Amino acid sequence: LYESQGRYDEAEPLYRQALEMRKRLLGEQHPSVASSLNNLALLYQSQGRYEEAEPLYRQALQMYKRLLGEQHPDVATSLNNLALLYKDQGRYEEAEPL
């Protein structure tokens, strides 16, 4: 809700809290942790904080591949999110294959 309202300073601590809770309760290597990483990356991307978003997207993508397999829909979503980040930065040659 806060993110959709542009209240990024209020959204970020909640995303971080959810990430830490998932790590603590589910373990570092759980698909829900990857989902939280992806959500935080989306927040950063919407703020233009691309350098902070990219490693989170990459980490989520690698986790999804390892935990769910290369052909899982969450892997496709992660590839798409990373491609959109590259598109937003004008990195079209990197975005297209994703």
N, CA, C and O of each residue as an XYZ file, in Angstrom:
392
protein
N       0.830     -1.192      0.000
C       0.000      0.000      0.000
C       0.874      1.254      0.000
O       0.671      2.165     -0.804
N       1.845      1.289      0.911
C       2.705      2.466      0.988
C       3.444      2.690     -0.325
O       3.561      3.823     -0.792
N       3.937      1.620     -0.915
C       4.664      1.781     -2.177
C       3.754      2.358     -3.255
O       4.155      3.268     -3.981
N       2.540      1.843     -3.367
C       1.631      2.324     -4.405
C       1.221      3.776     -4.173
O       0.811      4.463     -5.109
N       1.330      4.242     -2.941
C       1.032      5.632     -2.612
C       2.262      6.529     -2.726
O       2.181      7.736     -2.497
N       3.399      5.936     -3.082
C       4.631      6.712     -3.174
C       5.254      7.003     -1.823
O       6.122      7.870     -1.716
N       4.833      6.305     -0.806
C       5.360      6.494      0.552
C       6.511      5.508      0.779
O       6.452      4.621      1.630
N       7.548      5.705     -0.016
C       8.654      4.750     -0.067
C       9.404      4.629      1.252
O       9.838      3.540      1.629
N       9.556      5.752      1.952
C      10.280      5.712      3.227
C       9.553      4.880      4.277
O      10.173      4.354      5.202
N       8.252      4.766      4.129
C       7.481      3.933      5.056
C       7.427      2.486      4.580
O       7.340      1.569      5.396
N       7.478      2.274      3.270
C       7.402      0.921      2.716
C       8.693      0.139      2.936
O       8.655     -1.048      3.260
N       9.829      0.799      2.761
C      11.103      0.082      2.810
C      11.335     -0.671      4.113
O      11.714     -1.841      4.051
N      11.132     -0.079      5.292
C      11.374     -0.850      6.515
C      10.460     -2.066      6.649
O      10.845     -3.078      7.235
N       9.259     -1.962      6.110
C       8.347     -3.104      6.179
C       8.816     -4.229      5.265
O       8.756     -5.401      5.637
N       9.281     -3.876      4.073
C       9.848     -4.893      3.181
C      11.069     -5.552      3.824
O      11.240     -6.769      3.747
N      11.903     -4.745      4.450
C      13.100     -5.298      5.108
C      12.717     -6.192      6.294
O      13.330     -7.238      6.509
N      11.730     -5.786      7.041
C      11.269     -6.598      8.171
C      10.723     -7.932      7.683
O      11.015     -8.974      8.270
N       9.934     -7.909      6.611
C       9.401     -9.155      6.054
C      10.524    -10.064      5.580
O      10.479    -11.275      5.796
N      11.538     -9.479      4.929
C      12.682    -10.266      4.464
C      13.390    -10.933      5.633
O      13.683    -12.128      5.580
N      13.664    -10.182      6.678
C      14.373    -10.744      7.831
C      13.528    -11.800      8.549
O      14.064    -12.808      9.010
N      12.248    -11.584      8.645
C      11.376    -12.587      9.280
C      11.361    -13.876      8.479
O      11.445    -14.966      9.046
N      11.257    -13.758      7.174
C      11.248    -14.961      6.337
C      12.559    -15.716      6.454
O      12.566    -16.945      6.526
N      13.666    -14.989      6.474
C      14.961    -15.653      6.643
C      15.021    -16.398      7.973
O      15.461    -17.545      8.038
N      14.574    -15.732      9.020
C      14.643    -16.320     10.361
C      13.686    -17.508     10.508
O      14.053    -18.534     11.080
N      12.483    -17.370      9.999
C      11.458    -18.390     10.206
C      11.529    -19.543      9.200
O      11.199    -20.683      9.527
N      11.958    -19.238      7.985
C      11.947    -20.252      6.922
C      13.333    -20.709      6.506
O      13.471    -21.727      5.828
N      14.360    -19.972      6.900
C      15.718    -20.284      6.489
C      16.127    -19.411      5.313
O      15.295    -18.895      4.567
N      17.439    -19.266      5.175
C      18.001    -18.390      4.135
C      17.662    -18.851      2.718
O      17.587    -18.035      1.800
N      17.460    -20.145      2.541
C      17.247    -20.708      1.203
C      15.810    -21.189      1.038
O      15.552    -22.389      0.949
N      14.897    -20.258      0.997
C      13.481    -20.574      0.834
C      12.907    -19.668     -0.255
O      13.298    -18.504     -0.350
N      11.994    -20.175     -1.072
C      11.426    -19.332     -2.135
C      10.774    -18.051     -1.619
O      10.764    -17.044     -2.328
N      10.239    -18.064     -0.424
C       9.639    -16.842      0.116
C      10.684    -15.765      0.406
O      10.385    -14.572      0.346
N      11.893    -16.183      0.714
C      12.989    -15.228      0.889
C      13.298    -14.577     -0.455
O      13.508    -13.366     -0.527
N      13.326    -15.373     -1.514
C      13.544    -14.836     -2.851
C      12.439    -13.859     -3.225
O      12.700    -12.839     -3.863
N      11.228    -14.161     -2.839
C      10.102    -13.269     -3.107
C      10.282    -11.931     -2.391
O      10.004    -10.878     -2.965
N      10.739    -11.967     -1.160
C      10.993    -10.733     -0.424
C      12.120     -9.925     -1.051
O      12.043     -8.698     -1.108
N      13.154    -10.591     -1.516
C      14.238     -9.901     -2.216
C      13.699     -9.204     -3.457
O      14.035     -8.053     -3.737
N      12.860     -9.918     -4.193
C      12.256     -9.362     -5.397
C      11.394     -8.139     -5.058
O      11.448     -7.133     -5.765
N      10.610     -8.218     -3.995
C       9.752     -7.100     -3.610
C      10.563     -5.861     -3.244
O      10.204     -4.744     -3.618
N      11.639     -6.059     -2.525
C      12.496     -4.934     -2.156
C      13.152     -4.340     -3.408
O      13.282     -3.122     -3.529
N      13.557     -5.200     -4.324
C      14.137     -4.723     -5.583
C      13.126     -3.901     -6.382
O      13.478     -2.880     -6.972
N      11.875     -4.347     -6.400
C      10.829     -3.586     -7.090
C      10.676     -2.190     -6.484
O      10.509     -1.209     -7.208
N      10.732     -2.109     -5.179
C      10.647     -0.815     -4.509
C      11.799      0.082     -4.945
O      11.593      1.244     -5.294
N      13.014     -0.466     -4.921
C      14.181      0.321     -5.327
C      14.067      0.757     -6.783
O      14.391      1.895     -7.123
N      13.612     -0.140     -7.631
C      13.476      0.198     -9.042
C      12.477      1.345     -9.227
O      12.716      2.256    -10.020
N      11.377      1.298     -8.508
C      10.364      2.345     -8.648
C      10.885      3.703     -8.177
O      10.339      4.744     -8.542
N      11.937      3.685     -7.370
C      12.561      4.917     -6.893
C      13.744      5.332     -7.763
O      14.345      6.380     -7.528
N      14.081      4.527     -8.755
C      15.248      4.818     -9.576
C      16.553      4.412     -8.919
O      17.623      4.850     -9.343
N      16.481      3.586     -7.895
C      17.678      3.116     -7.177
C      18.158      1.814     -7.826
O      18.180      0.754     -7.200
N      18.538      1.930     -9.091
C      18.835      0.770     -9.919
C      20.017     -0.047     -9.419
O      19.992     -1.277     -9.468
N      21.052      0.634     -8.939
C      22.246     -0.091     -8.477
C      21.954     -0.933     -7.245
O      22.636     -1.929     -7.002
N      20.964     -0.552     -6.473
C      20.564     -1.340     -5.305
C      19.599     -2.450     -5.700
O      19.592     -3.517     -5.086
N      18.794     -2.206     -6.709
C      17.800     -3.192     -7.141
C      18.440     -4.382     -7.854
O      18.047     -5.525     -7.624
N      19.413     -4.125     -8.710
C      19.960     -5.198     -9.549
C      20.486     -6.394     -8.767
O      20.120     -7.522     -9.098
N      21.329     -6.214     -7.742
C      21.817     -7.403     -7.034
C      20.710     -8.191     -6.341
O      20.799     -9.412     -6.208
N      19.681     -7.497     -5.905
C      18.559     -8.203     -5.268
C      17.798     -9.033     -6.291
O      17.438    -10.178     -6.020
N      17.552     -8.458     -7.472
C      16.910     -9.219     -8.544
C      17.743    -10.441     -8.919
O      17.210    -11.536     -9.098
N      19.051    -10.244     -9.036
C      19.937    -11.357     -9.412
C      19.940    -12.455     -8.344
O      19.916    -13.643     -8.663
N      19.969    -12.049     -7.094
C      19.958    -13.024     -5.997
C      18.646    -13.804     -5.993
O      18.651    -15.025     -5.838
N      17.532    -13.111     -6.162
C      16.231    -13.787     -6.203
C      16.172    -14.758     -7.372
O      15.693    -15.882     -7.220
N      16.652    -14.337     -8.532
C      16.653    -15.197     -9.713
C      17.459    -16.464     -9.465
O      16.990    -17.560     -9.770
N      18.650    -16.335     -8.922
C      19.488    -17.510     -8.658
C      18.839    -18.435     -7.628
O      18.904    -19.658     -7.755
N      18.225    -17.856     -6.628
C      17.547    -18.683     -5.622
C      16.388    -19.447     -6.239
O      16.237    -20.645     -6.000
N      15.574    -18.771     -7.024
C      14.445    -19.446     -7.671
C      14.933    -20.581     -8.568
O      14.368    -21.674     -8.547
N      15.967    -20.330     -9.346
C      16.502    -21.378    -10.228
C      16.957    -22.583     -9.414
O      16.634    -23.724     -9.745
N      17.703    -22.324     -8.356
C      18.253    -23.397     -7.537
C      17.156    -24.157     -6.778
O      17.185    -25.384     -6.693
N      16.205    -23.422     -6.236
C      15.197    -24.039     -5.379
C      14.005    -24.619     -6.135
O      13.419    -25.613     -5.708
N      13.649    -23.998     -7.256
C      12.428    -24.383     -7.956
C      12.666    -24.989     -9.335
O      11.760    -25.584     -9.919
N      13.878    -24.839     -9.854
C      14.183    -25.356    -11.182
C      14.083    -24.282    -12.250
O      13.363    -23.295    -12.103
N      14.822    -24.498    -13.327
C      14.936    -23.511    -14.404
C      13.617    -23.202    -15.099
O      13.465    -22.120    -15.666
N      12.662    -24.123    -15.069
C      11.423    -23.964    -15.827
C      10.229    -23.550    -14.968
O       9.083    -23.761    -15.365
N      10.476    -22.977    -13.820
C       9.391    -22.571    -12.917
C       8.901    -21.168    -13.284
O       9.700    -20.329    -13.700
N       7.602    -20.901    -13.136
C       7.076    -19.568    -13.449
C       7.732    -18.432    -12.660
O       7.839    -17.316    -13.170
N       8.170    -18.694    -11.437
C       8.835    -17.640    -10.665
C      10.183    -17.262    -11.269
O      10.630    -16.124    -11.129
N      10.825    -18.206    -11.935
C      12.064    -17.907    -12.650
C      11.752    -16.967    -13.812
O      12.474    -15.997    -14.045
N      10.678    -17.259    -14.536
C      10.277    -16.398    -15.660
C       9.959    -14.984    -15.164
O      10.336    -14.004    -15.805
N       9.275    -14.876    -14.040
C       8.951    -13.566    -13.484
C      10.223    -12.812    -13.118
O      10.328    -11.611    -13.366
N      11.180    -13.508    -12.533
C      12.443    -12.873    -12.162
C      13.219    -12.410    -13.384
O      13.795    -11.322    -13.382
N      13.235    -13.222    -14.414
C      13.893    -12.815    -15.660
C      13.232    -11.557    -16.222
O      13.909    -10.633    -16.673
N      11.909    -11.537    -16.187
C      11.162    -10.384    -16.689
C      11.460     -9.129    -15.856
O      11.646     -8.046    -16.410
N      11.506     -9.275    -14.543
C      11.783     -8.122    -13.690
C      13.172     -7.551    -13.938
O      13.351     -6.334    -13.986
N      14.144     -8.423    -14.093
C      15.503     -7.973    -14.380
C      15.549     -7.286    -15.743
O      16.224     -6.269    -15.906
N      14.833     -7.838    -16.717
C      14.777     -7.218    -18.044
C      14.149     -5.829    -17.972
O      14.621     -4.903    -18.631
N      13.097     -5.678    -17.182
C      12.462     -4.363    -17.046
C      13.400     -3.359    -16.393
O      13.404     -2.182    -16.754
N      14.189     -3.816    -15.437
C      15.182     -2.941    -14.819
C      16.171     -2.455    -15.867
O      16.474     -1.264    -15.943
N      16.675     -3.390    -16.679
C      17.616     -3.014    -17.727
C      16.980     -2.064    -18.730
O      17.622     -1.120    -19.190
N      15.714     -2.314    -19.071
C      15.005     -1.434    -20.002
C      14.919     -0.027    -19.418
O      15.163      0.954    -20.120
N      14.573      0.074    -18.140
C      14.470      1.381    -17.495
C      15.793      2.136    -17.528
O      15.810      3.367    -17.505
N      16.890      1.409    -17.582
C      18.216      2.019    -17.605
C      18.727      2.238    -19.031
O      19.816      2.778    -19.225
N      17.953      1.825    -20.015
C      18.397      1.933    -21.399
C      19.391      0.856    -21.799
O      20.095      1.001    -22.799
N      19.454     -0.219    -21.032
C      20.377     -1.333    -21.298
C      19.637     -2.389    -22.125
O      19.460     -3.526    -21.689
N      19.216     -1.996    -23.311
C      18.325     -2.807    -24.139
C      18.957     -4.115    -24.596
O      18.273     -5.136    -24.674
N      20.238     -4.100    -24.894
C      20.898     -5.322    -25.366
C      20.944     -6.383    -24.265
O      20.933     -7.578    -24.559
N      20.995     -5.963    -23.022
C      20.970     -6.907    -21.900
C      19.541     -7.346    -21.584
O      19.314     -8.473    -21.142
N      18.586     -6.454    -21.812
C      17.186     -6.743    -21.492
C      16.581     -7.762    -22.451
O      15.873     -8.677    -22.033
N      16.867     -7.595    -23.745
C      16.183     -8.403    -24.761
C      16.304     -9.902    -24.564
O      15.283    -10.585    -24.637
N      17.487    -10.465    -24.319
C      17.537    -11.931    -24.179
C      16.796    -12.454    -22.948
O      16.352    -13.602    -22.934
N      16.664    -11.631    -21.934
C      15.953    -12.052    -20.727
C      14.474    -12.150    -21.016
O      13.692    -12.491    -20.128
